[in-house]
């Protein structure tokens, strides 16, 4: 097939070697994955900024901070409901360009807001919502990617895109503590913020550092991305909701990415709340990025393995591990000594590690369970529901104690693990995948 760039590829069929252009598919995956990573970074800006706000003159309660970190999850979930339907309507190129341009709003907005500690809480909430909308890109991008690859490669393609995209969470949580320590080249004229102890901090760099990379993503999308002829209107795509497996896979992905994303957004605040009262308590930002990076790496590595062995077994094994991790963590949430932090961290890392298994497994399963058009919608729908993870976790922690929350998570993970075994993994399962 000719690789000549053109707006529409009318003969596109990944299952037919004569009409599938592998170079275009992998190039599209590379650019959309890069844009997706920026979307995740923007989505989790709040989780990296919120623990620092009171240090620079803001006066927010723990409840307000939990809600602030939770709002991006609510916004991401809502925006994903729209974006999951857009790939077959507006095409990959337009979807990536418009979504990436939107990222500039929360990036620039947070850079301005943190320069003034009198910025109202309502403005911070609006910026948190804008950051969450950026996270909505996942539903559209993943659904679009499923159109570009044959089924035999979708575990690899979707695993790589989701895994590397998820790196945006850990990346922003790792990068921000470093870049807020100095004036970025060309922006040193912006006055730093003064911490309560008198030290200076350039917290506005958290948003500014991402802007040039977002502009680059827009340019790459305009020049190199194209759309493929998978088309459907809104009404045609609603047929996925009549299928039982849509709801089962939604529950499984709520367990995997819902808990992964929720804990990634709230881990710093959990550490601050549970262990911050000790004299030598751990620095939340020094540990918050480790779990998300670990889970993203495992997800990316498991993608090719899911193509070889099937996704269901990874979903099932991951569910067992996540159940165990939540149980372990629950034992270290009412500490009498700061030394118990290492038990807490171990439990959290077990959760993130096995979340990588389940995230990779579910996204291999869906293209196998559903026809191509429905697979895109199912992927987008489950991703939309799971994006509420940061909101659900944040709101839950604002109303109940962490120990009760993790016990509830353990029960939910155990139920979902049984669903994975009963419907997809056991011998003579209804839909082995």
matplotlib code that plots the C-alpha trace (Angstrom):
import matplotlib.pyplot as plt

x = [0.0, 1.3, 2.5, 1.6, 0.1, -3.5, -6.5, -8.5, -7.3, -10.4, -9.1, -7.8, -8.1, -5.5, -6.6, -5.7, -1.9, -2.6, -4.4, -2.6, 0.3, 2.3, 4.6, 1.6, 0.1, 3.3, 3.9, 0.4, 0.9, 4.1, 2.6, -0.7, 1.2, 3.4, 0.3, -1.4, 1.6, 1.3, -2.5, -1.8, 0.9, -1.6, -4.3, -2.0, -0.6, -2.9, -1.7, 1.9, 1.0, -1.7, 0.6, 2.8, 0.0, -0.1, 3.7, 3.5, 0.8, -2.5, -4.6, -6.5, -7.8, -7.1, -10.7, -10.2, -6.9, -8.5, -11.4, -8.9, -7.0, -10.3, -11.8, -9.5, -10.9, -14.5, -13.7, -11.7, -14.5, -17.1, -15.0, -14.2, -17.9, -17.8, -14.3, -15.0, -17.5, -15.4, -12.7, -15.1, -16.7, -13.9, -10.9, -7.6, -5.9, -8.5, -9.0, -5.3, -4.8, -7.8, -7.2, -3.5, -4.3, -6.6, -3.8, -2.3, -5.2, -4.5, -0.8, -0.8, -3.6, -1.7, 1.5, -0.4, -2.6, 0.2, 2.0, -0.7, -1.7, -4.9, -6.2, -9.6, -10.5, -13.1, -10.4, -8.3, -11.2, -11.9, -8.2, -8.4, -11.4, -9.5, -6.6, -9.1, -10.5, -7.0, -7.1, -10.2, -7.9, -7.3, -10.8, -10.5, -6.8, -7.1, -10.3, -8.6, -5.5, -7.6, -8.6, -5.0, -3.8, -4.8, -6.1, -2.9, -1.0, -3.6, -2.3, 1.2, -0.1, -2.7, -0.3, 2.5, 0.2, -1.5, 1.7, 3.8, 0.9, 0.6, 4.2, 2.9, 1.5, 4.8, 6.7, 5.0, 5.2, 8.9, 9.7, 7.9, 9.8, 12.9, 11.9, 10.3, 13.7, 15.0, 13.9, 13.4, 15.4, 13.5, 11.1, 13.4, 11.8, 8.8, 9.1, 9.4, 7.0, 8.3, 7.7, 6.6, 10.2, 11.5, 12.9, 12.1, 10.2, 9.2, 6.0, 4.7, 7.3, 5.0, 2.8, 5.3, 7.7, 5.1, 4.0, 6.7, 6.2, 2.5, 3.2, 5.5, 2.8, 0.3, 2.8, 3.5, -0.2, -0.9, 1.9, 1.8, -1.5, -4.4, -7.8, -9.0, -12.4, -14.1, -17.2, -20.3, -22.7, -23.6, -26.7, -24.9, -22.3, -24.8, -25.3, -22.4, -24.6, -26.8, -23.9, -23.2, -19.5, -19.4, -20.4, -18.1, -15.1, -16.2, -16.0, -12.6, -11.2, -12.6, -10.6, -7.4, -7.1, -9.7, -7.8, -4.4, -5.4, -7.1, -4.2, -1.7, -3.6, -4.0, -0.9, 1.0, -1.9, -2.4, 1.2, 0.9, -2.3, -1.2, 2.5, 2.9, 2.3, 5.6, 8.6, 10.7, 7.8, 8.4, 8.3, 5.1, 6.6, 9.7, 7.5, 4.3, 5.7, 7.3, 4.0, 2.6, 5.9, 6.1, 2.6, 3.1, 6.3, 4.6, 1.7, 3.9, 6.0, 2.9, 1.3, 3.4, 3.0, -0.8, -0.6, 1.2, -0.7, -4.0, -5.2, -7.5, -4.8, -3.0, -6.3, -6.9, -3.3, -3.3, -6.6, -5.2, -2.1, -4.2, -6.4, -3.3, -1.8, -4.9, -5.0, -1.3, -1.7, -4.7, -2.4, -0.2, -2.8, -3.0, 0.7, 2.3, 5.7, 7.1, 8.9, 5.6, 5.7, 7.8, 5.1, 2.6, 4.9, 5.3, 1.6, 1.1, 3.8, 2.2, -1.1, 0.6, 2.7, -0.3, -2.4, 0.0, -1.0, -4.7, -4.5, -2.6, -4.9, -8.2, -7.1, -6.0, -9.3, -11.7, -10.6, -10.9, -14.4, -16.0, -16.1, -13.9, -16.4, -17.8, -14.3, -13.4, -16.6, -16.1, -12.5, -13.6, -16.5, -14.5, -11.8, -14.3, -15.7, -12.3, -11.2, -13.5, -10.9, -9.2, -12.6, -14.0, -10.8, -10.5, -14.1, -14.1, -11.0, -12.6, -15.5, -14.1, -10.7, -8.0, -8.2, -11.9, -11.3, -8.7, -10.8, -13.5, -11.0, -9.9, -13.5, -14.1, -10.9, -11.7, -15.2, -13.6, -11.0, -13.8, -15.5, -12.2, -11.8, -15.5, -16.1, -12.7, -10.0, -11.3, -11.6, -14.7, -15.1, -17.8, -15.5, -11.8, -9.7]
y = [0.0, 3.5, 5.5, 8.8, 11.1, 11.8, 12.9, 9.7, 6.1, 4.6, 1.1, 0.7, -2.7, -3.9, -7.5, -7.4, -7.2, -5.7, -2.7, -2.2, 0.2, -0.8, 2.2, 4.6, 2.5, 2.6, 6.3, 7.1, 5.1, 7.0, 10.4, 9.7, 8.0, 11.0, 13.3, 10.9, 11.1, 14.9, 14.5, 12.3, 14.7, 17.6, 15.5, 14.8, 18.3, 18.8, 15.8, 17.2, 20.8, 20.4, 19.1, 22.2, 24.9, 25.4, 25.8, 29.0, 30.8, 29.1, 28.0, 24.8, 22.1, 18.4, 18.0, 20.8, 19.3, 15.9, 17.4, 19.5, 16.4, 14.5, 17.0, 16.0, 12.5, 13.7, 15.9, 13.2, 10.7, 13.1, 14.3, 10.7, 10.0, 12.5, 11.6, 7.9, 8.6, 11.1, 8.9, 7.5, 11.0, 13.5, 11.2, 10.7, 13.8, 16.3, 14.5, 14.7, 18.3, 19.8, 17.8, 18.8, 22.5, 22.4, 21.2, 24.7, 26.1, 24.2, 24.3, 28.1, 28.5, 26.7, 28.6, 31.9, 30.7, 29.6, 33.0, 34.5, 32.8, 34.8, 32.9, 31.8, 28.1, 28.3, 29.2, 26.3, 24.0, 25.2, 24.7, 21.2, 20.5, 21.8, 19.4, 16.6, 17.3, 16.8, 13.3, 12.6, 12.0, 8.4, 7.2, 8.8, 7.9, 4.3, 3.7, 5.3, 3.1, 0.0, 1.0, 1.1, -2.4, -6.0, -8.1, -10.0, -6.8, -4.9, -6.2, -4.8, -1.5, -0.8, -2.0, 0.3, 3.3, 2.9, 2.0, 4.8, 7.2, 6.3, 7.3, 10.8, 10.4, 9.4, 11.7, 14.8, 13.7, 13.1, 16.1, 18.8, 18.5, 19.1, 22.0, 24.0, 24.5, 27.1, 29.6, 27.9, 29.4, 32.3, 32.6, 33.5, 37.0, 35.4, 36.0, 32.8, 32.0, 32.2, 29.1, 29.4, 28.7, 31.6, 29.4, 30.2, 27.9, 28.3, 26.3, 28.0, 25.9, 22.9, 24.1, 26.1, 23.2, 21.2, 23.9, 23.6, 19.8, 20.3, 22.7, 20.1, 17.4, 19.7, 20.2, 16.5, 15.7, 18.3, 17.1, 13.3, 12.0, 10.8, 9.3, 5.8, 4.9, 3.6, 5.7, 5.6, 8.1, 8.5, 6.3, 3.4, 3.3, 2.9, -0.8, -1.7, -1.1, -4.0, -6.4, -8.2, -8.2, -4.4, -4.2, -7.0, -5.5, -2.1, -3.6, -5.2, -1.9, 0.0, -2.4, -2.0, 1.5, 3.0, 2.0, 2.7, 6.2, 7.0, 6.0, 7.7, 11.0, 10.6, 8.8, 11.9, 13.2, 9.8, 9.8, 13.4, 12.5, 9.2, 9.7, 13.5, 13.8, 12.1, 14.3, 12.6, 11.7, 10.9, 13.5, 12.7, 13.9, 11.8, 8.6, 9.5, 9.0, 5.5, 3.5, 5.1, 4.7, 1.0, 0.3, 2.0, 0.1, -3.3, -2.4, -1.6, -4.8, -7.0, -5.8, -8.1, -11.0, -10.6, -11.0, -14.3, -15.8, -13.9, -11.1, -12.9, -14.7, -11.3, -9.8, -12.7, -12.8, -9.0, -9.2, -11.6, -9.4, -6.2, -7.9, -9.0, -5.5, -3.8, -6.2, -5.6, -1.8, -1.8, -3.1, 0.0, 2.9, 3.4, 3.6, 3.9, 4.5, 6.1, 2.8, 1.3, 3.5, 0.8, -1.7, 0.8, 1.5, -2.2, -2.8, 0.2, -1.0, -4.4, -2.7, -0.7, -3.6, -5.9, -3.0, -3.1, -6.7, -6.0, -2.8, -4.7, -7.8, -5.9, -3.9, -7.1, -8.7, -6.1, -6.2, -10.0, -10.0, -7.3, -6.6, -3.8, -0.9, -2.1, -2.7, 1.0, 2.0, -0.5, 0.6, 4.2, 3.5, 1.4, 4.0, 6.8, 5.0, 4.2, 7.8, 8.6, 6.7, 9.8, 11.4, 8.3, 7.7, 11.4, 11.7, 8.4, 9.5, 12.7, 10.9, 7.6, 6.7, 5.1, 1.7, 1.3, 2.5, -0.1, -2.9, -1.9, -1.9, -5.5, -6.7, -5.1, -6.5, -10.0, -9.8, -8.6, -11.3, -13.9, -12.3, -12.5, -16.2, -17.2, -15.5, -15.5, -17.6, -20.9, -24.0, -23.8, -20.1, -18.3, -15.9, -17.0, -14.0]
z = [0.0, -0.8, 2.1, 0.4, 2.9, 2.2, 4.3, 4.0, 3.5, 1.9, 1.5, 5.1, 6.5, 9.1, 8.7, 5.0, 4.4, 1.0, 2.4, 5.7, 6.0, 9.0, 8.8, 9.0, 11.9, 14.0, 13.2, 14.3, 17.4, 18.2, 17.8, 19.6, 22.5, 22.9, 22.9, 25.4, 27.8, 27.8, 28.4, 31.5, 32.7, 32.5, 34.2, 37.2, 37.5, 40.4, 42.4, 42.1, 42.9, 45.6, 48.4, 47.9, 48.0, 51.8, 51.8, 49.7, 51.6, 50.6, 53.6, 52.4, 54.7, 54.2, 52.9, 50.4, 49.2, 48.7, 46.7, 44.7, 43.7, 43.1, 40.7, 37.7, 38.0, 37.8, 34.8, 33.0, 33.4, 32.0, 29.1, 28.2, 27.6, 24.8, 23.4, 23.2, 20.4, 18.5, 16.7, 14.0, 13.7, 13.4, 12.8, 14.6, 13.2, 14.3, 17.7, 18.6, 17.4, 19.2, 22.4, 22.6, 22.0, 24.9, 27.2, 27.0, 29.1, 32.3, 31.8, 31.5, 34.1, 36.9, 36.1, 36.7, 39.7, 42.0, 41.7, 43.9, 47.2, 47.3, 44.2, 45.2, 45.8, 43.1, 40.5, 41.7, 41.3, 37.8, 36.9, 38.4, 36.2, 33.1, 34.0, 34.2, 30.8, 29.5, 30.8, 28.7, 25.7, 26.7, 25.6, 22.2, 21.5, 22.6, 20.6, 17.6, 17.9, 17.8, 14.2, 13.0, 14.0, 13.3, 16.2, 16.4, 17.3, 19.4, 22.7, 21.8, 20.4, 23.1, 25.8, 24.6, 24.1, 27.5, 29.3, 27.9, 28.2, 31.9, 32.3, 32.1, 35.6, 37.2, 34.9, 36.1, 39.8, 39.4, 37.2, 39.1, 42.4, 40.3, 38.0, 40.8, 42.3, 39.8, 37.1, 33.7, 30.8, 29.4, 32.3, 35.1, 35.1, 36.8, 40.6, 42.6, 45.5, 49.1, 51.3, 54.9, 56.0, 53.8, 51.0, 47.4, 45.0, 41.4, 41.5, 38.4, 36.4, 37.0, 34.2, 32.1, 31.6, 29.6, 27.2, 24.5, 24.3, 23.8, 20.9, 19.4, 19.6, 17.8, 14.9, 14.6, 14.6, 11.9, 9.6, 10.0, 11.3, 9.0, 9.5, 8.6, 7.2, 10.4, 10.7, 13.0, 14.4, 18.0, 17.8, 16.2, 18.9, 21.7, 20.9, 23.1, 26.2, 25.3, 25.7, 29.0, 28.5, 28.2, 31.9, 33.0, 31.3, 32.8, 36.3, 35.6, 34.3, 37.2, 39.4, 37.4, 36.0, 38.3, 41.4, 39.7, 38.7, 41.9, 44.1, 41.8, 42.3, 46.1, 47.2, 48.1, 50.2, 51.9, 52.9, 54.2, 56.1, 57.6, 58.2, 58.1, 61.9, 62.7, 63.4, 60.7, 58.4, 54.8, 52.1, 50.0, 46.7, 47.1, 46.9, 45.1, 41.6, 42.1, 42.0, 38.9, 37.0, 38.1, 37.0, 33.6, 32.9, 33.7, 31.5, 28.6, 29.0, 29.4, 26.1, 23.8, 26.3, 26.2, 22.4, 22.9, 25.9, 25.8, 28.0, 30.3, 32.3, 32.9, 34.1, 36.5, 37.9, 38.2, 40.1, 42.6, 43.2, 43.6, 46.1, 48.1, 47.8, 49.2, 52.2, 53.0, 52.8, 55.1, 58.0, 57.8, 57.8, 61.6, 62.4, 65.8, 64.3, 61.2, 60.5, 59.4, 56.3, 54.6, 55.0, 53.6, 50.6, 50.0, 49.9, 47.5, 45.2, 45.0, 44.0, 41.3, 40.0, 39.5, 38.1, 35.2, 34.6, 34.7, 32.6, 29.9, 30.0, 29.8, 26.7, 24.9, 25.8, 24.5, 20.8, 21.1, 22.7, 20.6, 16.8, 15.6, 15.7, 19.0, 20.4, 20.0, 21.8, 24.6, 25.1, 25.3, 27.6, 30.1, 30.1, 30.7, 33.8, 35.1, 34.8, 37.7, 39.9, 41.2, 42.0, 43.7, 45.7, 46.7, 47.8, 49.6, 51.6, 52.5, 54.2, 55.6, 57.1, 54.9, 56.6, 55.8, 52.3, 51.6, 53.1, 50.7, 47.8, 48.8, 48.6, 45.2, 43.8, 45.0, 43.3, 40.0, 40.1, 40.4, 37.3, 35.3, 36.3, 35.7, 32.4, 30.7, 32.4, 33.6, 31.5, 29.3, 30.1, 28.2, 26.4, 26.6, 25.5]

ax = plt.figure().add_subplot(projection="3d")
ax.plot(x, y, z, "-o")
ax.set_aspect("equal")
plt.show()
